[in-house]
């Protein structure tokens, strides 16, 4: 692998996708066996947060410690960035101090600018446009439970948001078929769909977009959804709850998937809204395996970018 940044799965090759997946699985297996990893000894990761987090902060901090490195939490309100300092200046200054930058923020352009103006690797830990670290953990979890990725079908039902976008890219690279069902007006970004379909030509994956959740769910090996109201959309919650009612992953909808289908959700989940308790807390759910795999997938990304 010769990765400079990890901003979008669309940016990496099919071979690099599989190398990252293999590395994540290897690091997890060795960690469970008690193997100590020191690939990032002496390295520091600057972690910028303008969006609050549970899984992202914990998994990156623990991941850096497990790799022998040092994580540095930086709340944007405590930085000059929060007082109007330019991304250009921030990127240049941080590049003199740290070995890599991770950012979880609203505006995707901020991530692109950090990578453009800085001289150290940049990791996109979430923007309103993409959530690539989550998608890597998602497909790692699918592989662990299904033994393969290629040829499987993932059905995503809900909002055409950053999670859906990164899953489109990840499935395309993995050779997984993906069907996305969203309400009218809440579809995935047209450019993302186009890019994913282009990526899918290399692997044979089939990308389908629809407004019919039943159509998307049919014969799925993996079922996924996400919150109907993402951070920053709280004012839209009442309206969104009405619009998304038919997109709830419940027993009736899940029955259209394959008998051995698994359920994934990036969390936090809102039971009774996008998913019912009998699904997310049922035997088909692998959401806590998925949450754990954020740690291992991100460790692979960290090693690929900073462990040279």
Secondary structure, 3 states (H helix, E strand, C coil): CCCCCECCHHHCCHHHHHHHHHHHHHHHHHHHCCCCCCCCCCCEEEEEECCCCCHHHHHHHHHHHHCCCEEEEEEHHHCHHHHCCCHHHHHHHHHHHCCEEEEECCCHHHHHHHHHHCCCEEEEEECCCCCHHHHHHHHHHHHHHHCCCCCCEEEEECCCCHHHHHHHHHHHHHCCEEEEECCCCCCCCHHHHHHHHHHHHHHCCCEEEECCHHHHHCCCCEEEECCCCCCCCHHHHHHHHHHCHHHCECHHHHCCCCCCCEEEECCCCCECCCECHHHHCCCCECHHHHHHHHHHHHHHHHHHHHCC
